[in-house]
Amino acid sequence: MPIAFLILFPTYISIIPILPIPPSLPTKNILPPTSPTFPTHTPIFTLILFLIILPLPPLTFFPLLPLPPLPQHLPIFH
């Protein structure tokens, strides 16, 4: 039983400082968009999302997919 406590205690103790964050979010000031703000309702955002962000998770499971030409040029046997 003490080992389970030692495993779970750090998990829950790290949550305690985070608990005041959600209630304070509605009181934050909303700033107007400025020039460096990237709008998310435009076609360029959709393009970036589909071409850059969405292909990344499969590459974490199949990291060699973008490297097929590389093994072809390496000698297998010396």
C-alpha positions in Angstrom: 0.0 0.0 0.0 2.8 2.6 0.7 4.3 2.0 -2.8 1.0 2.8 -4.4 0.8 6.0 -2.3 4.3 7.0 -3.4 3.4 6.5 -7.1 0.1 8.4 -6.9 1.1 11.2 -4.6 3.4 13.1 -7.0 0.7 12.8 -9.7 -2.0 14.5 -7.6 0.3 17.0 -5.9 1.3 18.4 -9.3 -2.4 19.0 -10.1 -3.0 21.3 -7.0 -1.1 24.4 -8.4 -3.0 24.1 -11.7 -6.5 24.1 -10.1 -6.7 28.0 -9.8 -6.1 28.5 -13.5 -9.5 27.6 -15.0 -11.6 29.9 -12.8 -9.3 32.8 -13.6 -9.7 32.5 -17.4 -13.1 34.2 -17.7 -11.7 37.3 -16.0 -8.9 37.7 -18.6 -9.0 40.7 -20.9 -9.7 39.9 -24.5 -7.3 41.8 -26.7 -8.2 42.9 -30.2 -6.4 41.2 -33.1 -3.2 42.9 -34.1 -1.0 42.5 -37.2 1.0 39.4 -36.0 -2.3 37.6 -35.1 -2.8 34.6 -37.3 -6.5 34.4 -38.3 -8.0 30.9 -38.1 -11.0 31.5 -40.4 -9.1 31.8 -43.7 -8.2 29.3 -46.4 -4.5 29.7 -45.7 -5.0 28.4 -42.2 -6.8 25.4 -43.5 -4.1 24.8 -46.0 -1.4 25.0 -43.4 -3.4 22.7 -41.1 -3.8 20.0 -43.7 -0.4 20.2 -45.3 1.8 20.6 -42.2 0.1 19.8 -39.0 -2.0 16.8 -39.9 0.8 14.7 -41.5 3.0 14.9 -38.4 1.2 12.4 -36.1 1.5 9.5 -38.5 5.2 10.2 -38.8 5.6 9.5 -35.1 4.4 6.0 -35.7 6.1 5.5 -39.1 9.3 7.6 -38.8 11.0 6.1 -41.8 8.2 7.0 -44.3 9.9 10.2 -45.5 13.3 8.4 -45.9 12.8 5.8 -48.7 15.5 7.1 -51.0 18.1 7.1 -48.3 18.4 3.3 -47.7 18.5 2.7 -51.5 21.8 4.5 -51.6 23.4 2.9 -48.6 25.3 -0.4 -49.3 23.7 -3.3 -47.4 26.8 -5.6 -47.5 30.4 -4.3 -47.7 
